[in-house]
Amino acid sequence: MSEQGSFWGAGCFVEITDKTKPAMKPTIDKLTSLGKRVYVIDVSRNS
């Protein structure tokens, strides 16, 4: 299995964000829509 394939095959993800990368939101939404558990850690100062 490719590295990309094994990434999507995981059941649980942790996304760490400082809110400087707007593409993180669609990624989180996509993973959630695929039935994956997604934990988001916000390290921004204005959380």
Backbone as JSON Lines, residues from 0, in Angstrom:
{"i":0,"aa":"M","n":[0.85,-1.17,0.0],"ca":[0.0,0.0,0.0],"c":[0.89,1.23,0.0]}
{"i":1,"aa":"S","n":[0.47,2.23,-0.76],"ca":[1.25,3.46,-0.83],"c":[1.11,4.25,0.47]}
{"i":2,"aa":"E","n":[2.02,5.19,0.66],"ca":[1.96,6.04,1.85],"c":[0.65,6.83,1.88]}
{"i":3,"aa":"Q","n":[0.23,7.32,0.71],"ca":[-1.02,8.07,0.64],"c":[-2.21,7.16,0.96]}
{"i":4,"aa":"G","n":[-2.18,5.94,0.45],"ca":[-3.26,4.99,0.72],"c":[-3.34,4.64,2.19]}
{"i":5,"aa":"S","n":[-2.21,4.47,2.84],"ca":[-2.23,4.15,4.26],"c":[-2.71,5.33,5.1]}
{"i":6,"aa":"F","n":[-2.47,6.55,4.62],"ca":[-2.98,7.74,5.32],"c":[-4.5,7.72,5.36]}
{"i":7,"aa":"W","n":[-5.13,7.54,4.2],"ca":[-6.59,7.55,4.13],"c":[-7.2,6.33,4.79]}
{"i":8,"aa":"G","n":[-6.44,5.28,4.98],"ca":[-6.94,4.07,5.62],"c":[-7.01,4.16,7.13]}
{"i":9,"aa":"A","n":[-6.37,5.15,7.71],"ca":[-6.39,5.31,9.17],"c":[-7.79,5.68,9.63]}
{"i":10,"aa":"G","n":[-8.12,5.34,10.86],"ca":[-9.45,5.61,11.38],"c":[-9.52,6.83,12.26]}
{"i":11,"aa":"C","n":[-8.39,7.34,12.68],"ca":[-8.37,8.46,13.62],"c":[-7.25,9.42,13.22]}
{"i":12,"aa":"F","n":[-7.57,10.71,13.26],"ca":[-6.61,11.72,12.86],"c":[-6.53,12.83,13.9]}
{"i":13,"aa":"V","n":[-5.37,13.43,14.04],"ca":[-5.18,14.61,14.87],"c":[-4.67,15.71,13.96]}
{"i":14,"aa":"E","n":[-5.4,16.8,13.92],"ca":[-5.01,17.96,13.13],"c":[-4.58,19.06,14.1]}
{"i":15,"aa":"I","n":[-3.38,19.54,13.94],"ca":[-2.86,20.62,14.77],"c":[-2.82,21.88,13.91]}
{"i":16,"aa":"T","n":[-3.48,22.93,14.36],"ca":[-3.58,24.14,13.56],"c":[-3.31,25.38,14.39]}
{"i":17,"aa":"D","n":[-2.77,26.39,13.73],"ca":[-2.62,27.7,14.36],"c":[-3.47,28.73,13.61]}
{"i":18,"aa":"K","n":[-4.39,28.23,12.8],"ca":[-5.35,29.01,12.0],"c":[-4.69,29.85,10.91]}
{"i":19,"aa":"T","n":[-3.47,29.51,10.51],"ca":[-2.82,30.23,9.4],"c":[-2.96,29.48,8.08]}
{"i":20,"aa":"K","n":[-3.49,28.27,8.12],"ca":[-3.65,27.46,6.92],"c":[-5.14,27.18,6.7]}
{"i":21,"aa":"P","n":[-5.82,27.99,5.88],"ca":[-7.25,27.81,5.68],"c":[-7.63,26.46,5.09]}
{"i":22,"aa":"A","n":[-6.72,25.77,4.45],"ca":[-7.02,24.48,3.85],"c":[-7.26,23.39,4.89]}
{"i":23,"aa":"M","n":[-6.94,23.65,6.12],"ca":[-7.15,22.64,7.17],"c":[-8.63,22.36,7.37]}
{"i":24,"aa":"K","n":[-9.49,23.37,7.27],"ca":[-10.93,23.19,7.47],"c":[-11.52,22.2,6.48]}
{"i":25,"aa":"P","n":[-11.28,22.35,5.16],"ca":[-11.81,21.36,4.22],"c":[-11.25,19.95,4.46]}
{"i":26,"aa":"T","n":[-10.0,19.87,4.89],"ca":[-9.4,18.57,5.19],"c":[-10.13,17.91,6.35]}
{"i":27,"aa":"I","n":[-10.38,18.67,7.39],"ca":[-11.1,18.16,8.56],"c":[-12.51,17.74,8.15]}
{"i":28,"aa":"D","n":[-13.18,18.57,7.35],"ca":[-14.53,18.25,6.89],"c":[-14.55,16.97,6.05]}
{"i":29,"aa":"K","n":[-13.57,16.81,5.18],"ca":[-13.49,15.62,4.33],"c":[-13.29,14.36,5.17]}
{"i":30,"aa":"L","n":[-12.36,14.42,6.11],"ca":[-12.11,13.26,6.97],"c":[-13.35,12.9,7.78]}
{"i":31,"aa":"T","n":[-14.03,13.91,8.3],"ca":[-15.25,13.68,9.07],"c":[-16.34,13.06,8.19]}
{"i":32,"aa":"S","n":[-16.48,13.53,6.96],"ca":[-17.5,12.99,6.05],"c":[-17.21,11.54,5.68]}
{"i":33,"aa":"L","n":[-15.94,11.16,5.77],"ca":[-15.57,9.76,5.48],"c":[-15.74,8.87,6.71]}
{"i":34,"aa":"G","n":[-16.27,9.44,7.79],"ca":[-16.51,8.67,9.0],"c":[-15.28,8.49,9.88]}
{"i":35,"aa":"K","n":[-14.28,9.32,9.67],"ca":[-13.05,9.25,10.48],"c":[-13.22,10.08,11.74]}
{"i":36,"aa":"R","n":[-12.58,9.65,12.8],"ca":[-12.53,10.47,14.03],"c":[-11.44,11.5,13.84]}
{"i":37,"aa":"V","n":[-11.78,12.77,14.08],"ca":[-10.83,13.85,13.89],"c":[-10.77,14.68,15.16]}
{"i":38,"aa":"Y","n":[-9.58,14.8,15.72],"ca":[-9.35,15.64,16.88],"c":[-8.55,16.85,16.41]}
{"i":39,"aa":"V","n":[-9.02,18.03,16.76],"ca":[-8.37,19.27,16.31],"c":[-7.75,19.95,17.52]}
{"i":40,"aa":"I","n":[-6.48,20.25,17.41],"ca":[-5.76,20.98,18.46],"c":[-5.43,22.35,17.89]}
{"i":41,"aa":"D","n":[-6.0,23.37,18.51],"ca":[-5.8,24.75,18.06],"c":[-4.74,25.39,18.94]}
{"i":42,"aa":"V","n":[-3.6,25.72,18.34],"ca":[-2.5,26.34,19.08],"c":[-2.38,27.83,18.78]}
{"i":43,"aa":"S","n":[-3.43,28.41,18.17],"ca":[-3.39,29.84,17.9],"c":[-3.56,30.63,19.19]}
{"i":44,"aa":"R","n":[-3.08,31.83,19.18],"ca":[-3.19,32.67,20.37],"c":[-4.61,33.18,20.56]}
{"i":45,"aa":"N","n":[-5.38,33.3,19.48],"ca":[-6.73,33.85,19.56],"c":[-7.77,32.76,19.42]}
{"i":46,"aa":"S","n":[-7.64,31.69,20.17],"ca":[-8.57,30.57,20.02],"c":[-9.87,30.78,20.7]}
